[in-house]
């Protein structure tokens, strides 16, 4: 199935931005949220996807690029 199915639209945007090599600081600016909010959102996405590290999340995001 679709591994992104359980994510909200904003979480999908975050995954897409991570997949395009943006930092959390850049993502926070683009999404209009604080850095802490972007980091918390990334942690929530990691949990939903069963990924243990930020590196694993970025790798996943790069692999999913274009499917978000």
HELIX and SHEET records of a PDB file:
HELIX    1   1 UNK A    9  UNK A   19  1                                  11    
HELIX    2   2 UNK A   24  UNK A   31  1                                   8    
HELIX    3   3 UNK A   35  UNK A   49  1                                  15    
HELIX    4   4 UNK A   54  UNK A   64  1                                  11    
END                                                                             
